[in-house]
Amino acid sequence: MTTASLLKAAEFGALRLRNRIVMAPMTRSRADAAAVPTSEMVDYYAQRASAGLIVAEGTSPSADGLGYCRTPAIYSAEQIAAWRQVTDAVHARGGQIVVQLMHCGRVASRHNKPAGSRTLGPSAVPAQTELFTDVAGMAPTEAPEAMSREDIARTIADYRQAALNARAAGFDGVELHCTSGYLPMQFMSENANQRDDEYGGSADNRVRFAREVLLAMSEAIGAERVGIRFCPANRFNDIADSDPAATYSALLRSLRGLNLAYLHIMRAHSSRIDAFSQARAEFDGALIVNDGFEPDSAADMVASGQADAVSFARHYIANPDLVERIAGGATLAEFDRKTLYSPGPQGYTDYPSLLEEMA
Ligand SMILES: Cc1cc2nc3c(=O)[nH]c(=O)nc-3n(C[C@H](O)[C@H](O)[C@H](O)COP(=O)(O)O)c2cc1C
């Protein structure tokens, strides 16, 4: 099987991809304690700039939205200035880069958040899970405050401002993180969301928050620079939904006519949902598919018209030149699990390209 289909250029809204190999968002915990991107992150993304599009790791739109240790944010002037170094380095190498906006909502430890920040959720229902903190090791999540209507409006405004900040930092666009049990998916679930207003109850009501965030960001920076990521039936971080197919259909319906740059859809965590076919049939924009692809299976998705691009996460950890390796049919390197989230350059920026290896 040839991988030529992956090497063709594409336009997704205002995004100009020189190939259809997308770097999927990956939290790597290399920001500093104030959620400011570090110089190691500049090197890391610059090394991977030959991707058709980089989706930079989950990044918080606000102090309230932080939850994990050493994850970046994009609400302060210092954070924006540091991200500018990243985007400049990627653009200097001809790449495109959007940032994934990730609000953790109730999946948060106070050890990982600035003093004075709040932990919010659709309802006051804690997530039954633990997460890692630098100061106390594994820790339970905070009990969230149920969001008032004012909290919802302010949080949507935070996303809107974060989208503007992303553009000020030089990003080509933003991606809404709408899976893995973070705030938008908390609204979409039946356990975290026990509201009886227009944000709770029916599937159409539970997808309302995500839609309003997308609308606000689109209004601020243009829908042609806004994407969304979703994984149907994903139960990660204590998400319960008795009918994820209905929720996924409601989400797809709610996206109609928004003219988003793309939908980044992951394989469903349920054999009853064919996430890719349904997205192709019901979504009116570009489709990036993800989860478990190898170069051949990815090329087949694009060649057969089932997707416009394919994103790779794990293969990007140890293969900074993944595009060149796929183009040349080279063997892919394996990554080391131990250094996925550890601070410092080890297991982060020290994976060589093929050219560096030969030198
Ligand atoms: C270390 C690591 C961190 C991740 N962080 C994020 C993240 O911040 N946001 C997100 O949407 N997905 C995240 N993911 C999921 C990946 O983007 C991707 O969906 C998953 O690894 C499957 O794709 P793959 O088979 O190409 O690795 C992460 C995955 C890994 C391995």
The ligand as an SDF file (V2000), in Angstrom:
LIG
                    3D

 31 33  0  0  0  0  0  0  0  0999 V2000
    1.0060   10.9600   26.4880 C   0  0  0  0  0  0  0  0  0  0  0  0
   -0.3600   11.2110   25.9240 C   0  0  0  0  0  0  0  0  0  0  0  0
   -1.0110   12.4000   26.2120 C   0  0  0  0  0  0  0  0  0  0  0  0
   -2.2700   12.6940   25.6500 C   0  0  0  0  0  0  0  0  0  0  0  0
   -2.8490   13.9200   25.8810 N   0  0  0  0  0  0  0  0  0  0  0  0
   -3.9910   14.2700   25.2080 C   0  0  0  0  0  0  0  0  0  0  0  0
   -4.4990   15.6020   25.2650 C   0  0  0  0  0  0  0  0  0  0  0  0
   -3.9450   16.5260   25.8930 O   0  0  0  0  0  0  0  0  0  0  0  0
   -5.6500   15.8550   24.5900 N   0  0  0  0  0  0  0  0  0  0  0  0
   -6.3140   14.8900   23.8590 C   0  0  0  0  0  0  0  0  0  0  0  0
   -7.3540   15.1770   23.2700 O   0  0  0  0  0  0  0  0  0  0  0  0
   -5.8170   13.6290   23.7700 N   0  0  0  0  0  0  0  0  0  0  0  0
   -4.6720   13.3100   24.3920 C   0  0  0  0  0  0  0  0  0  0  0  0
   -4.1370   12.0410   24.2300 N   0  0  0  0  0  0  0  0  0  0  0  0
   -4.7830   11.0950   23.3000 C   0  0  0  0  0  0  0  0  0  0  0  0
   -4.1090   11.1390   21.9190 C   0  0  0  0  0  0  0  0  0  0  0  0
   -4.2800   12.4160   21.3020 O   0  0  0  0  0  0  0  0  0  0  0  0
   -4.6800   10.0650   20.9680 C   0  0  0  0  0  0  0  0  0  0  0  0
   -6.0580   10.2440   20.8400 O   0  0  0  0  0  0  0  0  0  0  0  0
   -4.4120    8.6280   21.4220 C   0  0  0  0  0  0  0  0  0  0  0  0
   -3.0670    8.4670   21.8680 O   0  0  0  0  0  0  0  0  0  0  0  0
   -4.7010    7.6350   20.2870 C   0  0  0  0  0  0  0  0  0  0  0  0
   -3.9580    7.9670   19.1230 O   0  0  0  0  0  0  0  0  0  0  0  0
   -2.6280    7.1400   18.7060 P   0  0  0  0  0  0  0  0  0  0  0  0
   -3.0800    5.6910   18.5250 O   0  0  0  0  0  0  0  0  0  0  0  0
   -2.1520    7.7390   17.4220 O   0  0  0  0  0  0  0  0  0  0  0  0
   -1.6430    7.2420   19.8190 O   0  0  0  0  0  0  0  0  0  0  0  0
   -2.8970   11.7300   24.8000 C   0  0  0  0  0  0  0  0  0  0  0  0
   -2.2410   10.5160   24.5400 C   0  0  0  0  0  0  0  0  0  0  0  0
   -0.9860   10.2650   25.0650 C   0  0  0  0  0  0  0  0  0  0  0  0
   -0.2870    8.9580   24.7030 C   0  0  0  0  0  0  0  0  0  0  0  0
  1  2  1  0
  2  3  1  0
  2 30  2  0
  3  4  2  0
  4  5  1  0
  4 28  1  0
  5  6  2  0
  6  7  1  0
  6 13  1  0
  7  8  2  0
  7  9  1  0
  9 10  1  0
 10 11  2  0
 10 12  1  0
 12 13  2  0
 13 14  1  0
 14 15  1  0
 14 28  1  0
 15 16  1  0
 16 17  1  0
 16 18  1  0
 18 19  1  0
 18 20  1  0
 20 21  1  0
 20 22  1  0
 22 23  1  0
 23 24  1  0
 24 25  2  0
 24 26  1  0
 24 27  1  0
 28 29  2  0
 29 30  1  0
 30 31  1  0
M  END
$$$$
